[in-house]
Amino acid sequence: MMTENNNPFNLKFIVRDYECDLQGVVNNANYQHYLEHARHQFLISKGVSFVELHDEGTDLIVTRVEIEYKYPLKSRDEFIVTVDIQREGNARILFIQDIFRLPDLKLIVKAKVTGIATKKGRPVPPGNLVTRLGLEP
């Protein structure tokens, strides 16, 4: 998958035994962990630090998560999580994410995560964060 500025971002994982339930498949809650970790690594790759933003008075928060489960992962499966970003309105940033099993690239999960920037608990435009992420202002 490509981001809006045409730089691909994906992160490789492997399913650990303890992430599976009694049926031998990844517990649905763990997919959110995979998605979150990939988003954080994407932001770090763009030079965005949660600690620095917080120290400056800005916090990035998730306001909505939509996940469509297509196919389960099992223990020891290798997979990648992709990250694409879009703007929505003045304040929201959408993270469009997919999970693909390796090596066959079978689609496992489609997700859309909505995030906003806040200052003192109130939504604010993301400001220069938009530029740092490679989005059009």
C-alpha positions as CSV (number, residue, x, y, z in Angstrom):
1,M,0.0,0.0,0.0
2,M,1.2,3.5,-0.7
3,T,0.7,6.6,1.4
4,E,-0.5,9.8,-0.1
5,N,3.1,11.0,-0.7
6,N,3.9,7.6,-2.4
7,N,6.2,6.3,0.3
8,P,5.1,2.7,1.2
9,F,5.0,1.8,4.9
10,N,4.5,-1.6,6.2
11,L,5.7,-3.5,9.3
12,K,6.3,-7.2,9.6
13,F,5.0,-9.3,12.6
14,I,4.8,-12.9,13.6
15,V,1.8,-14.3,15.6
16,R,2.9,-15.4,19.1
17,D,1.2,-18.4,20.8
18,Y,-0.3,-16.3,23.6
19,E,-2.1,-14.1,21.1
20,C,-4.4,-17.0,20.1
21,D,-7.6,-18.1,21.8
22,L,-8.8,-21.7,22.4
23,Q,-9.9,-22.1,18.8
24,G,-6.2,-21.6,17.7
25,V,-6.7,-18.3,16.0
26,V,-5.6,-14.8,16.9
27,N,-8.0,-13.2,19.4
28,N,-9.8,-10.3,17.8
29,A,-8.5,-7.7,20.3
30,N,-4.9,-8.5,19.3
31,Y,-5.5,-7.1,15.9
32,Q,-5.9,-3.6,17.4
33,H,-2.5,-4.0,19.1
34,Y,-1.0,-4.9,15.7
35,L,-2.7,-1.9,14.1
36,E,-1.6,0.5,16.8
37,H,2.0,-0.7,16.8
38,A,2.2,-0.2,13.1
39,R,0.7,3.3,13.4
40,H,3.2,4.3,16.1
41,Q,6.1,3.0,14.0
42,F,4.8,4.9,11.0
43,L,4.7,8.1,13.0
44,I,8.2,7.5,14.4
45,S,9.4,7.0,10.8
46,K,8.0,10.4,10.0
47,G,9.8,12.0,13.0
48,V,6.7,12.3,15.1
49,S,7.3,11.7,18.8
50,F,4.3,11.3,21.1
51,V,6.5,12.4,24.1
52,E,7.6,15.6,22.3
53,L,4.1,16.4,21.1
54,H,2.8,15.9,24.6
55,D,5.5,18.1,26.1
56,E,4.5,20.8,23.6
57,G,0.9,20.4,24.8
58,T,-0.6,18.4,21.9
59,D,-1.9,14.8,22.3
60,L,-2.9,12.5,19.5
61,I,-5.9,10.4,20.3
62,V,-7.9,7.7,18.5
63,T,-11.6,8.6,18.3
64,R,-12.9,5.7,16.2
65,V,-11.8,2.3,15.1
66,E,-13.5,0.3,12.3
67,I,-12.2,-3.2,11.7
68,E,-13.4,-5.7,9.1
69,Y,-12.2,-9.2,9.9
70,K,-11.7,-11.2,6.6
71,Y,-9.7,-14.3,7.6
72,P,-8.0,-15.4,10.9
73,L,-4.3,-15.6,11.6
74,K,-2.9,-18.6,13.5
75,S,0.1,-19.2,15.7
76,R,3.5,-18.5,14.0
77,D,1.8,-16.9,10.9
78,E,3.9,-14.1,9.6
79,F,2.1,-11.0,8.4
80,I,2.5,-7.3,7.5
81,V,0.5,-4.3,8.6
82,T,0.3,-1.5,6.1
83,V,-0.4,2.2,6.9
84,D,-1.9,4.8,4.6
85,I,-3.1,8.2,5.8
86,Q,-5.7,10.7,4.6
87,R,-7.2,13.9,6.0
88,E,-10.8,14.2,6.8
89,G,-12.1,17.7,7.4
90,N,-10.1,20.2,9.4
91,A,-9.1,18.1,12.4
92,R,-9.2,14.4,11.6
93,I,-6.5,12.1,10.3
94,L,-7.5,8.7,8.9
95,F,-5.2,5.8,9.1
96,I,-6.2,3.3,6.5
97,Q,-4.6,0.0,7.5
98,D,-4.6,-3.6,6.1
99,I,-3.1,-6.8,7.5
100,F,-1.8,-9.3,5.0
101,R,-0.6,-12.8,5.7
102,L,2.8,-13.8,4.3
103,P,3.9,-15.1,2.0
104,D,0.6,-15.3,0.0
105,L,-0.5,-11.8,0.9
106,K,-4.0,-13.0,1.8
107,L,-6.0,-10.1,3.2
108,I,-6.7,-10.7,6.9
109,V,-8.1,-7.4,8.1
110,K,-9.2,-4.0,6.7
111,A,-9.3,-1.2,9.2
112,K,-9.9,2.6,9.4
113,V,-8.7,4.4,12.5
114,T,-9.7,8.0,13.0
115,G,-7.4,10.2,15.1
116,I,-7.4,13.8,16.2
117,A,-5.0,16.2,17.8
118,T,-6.0,17.8,21.1
119,K,-4.8,20.5,23.4
120,K,-6.0,20.5,27.0
121,G,-8.6,17.9,25.9
122,R,-10.1,19.9,23.1
123,P,-9.8,19.0,19.4
124,V,-7.4,21.3,17.4
125,P,-6.3,21.3,13.8
126,P,-3.2,19.1,13.4
127,G,-1.1,22.1,12.2
128,N,2.4,21.3,11.0
129,L,1.8,17.6,11.9
130,V,0.0,17.4,8.5
131,T,3.1,18.5,6.7
132,R,5.3,16.2,8.7
133,L,3.1,13.2,7.7
134,G,3.3,14.1,4.1
135,L,-0.3,15.2,3.7
136,E,-1.4,18.3,1.8
137,P,-2.2,21.3,4.2
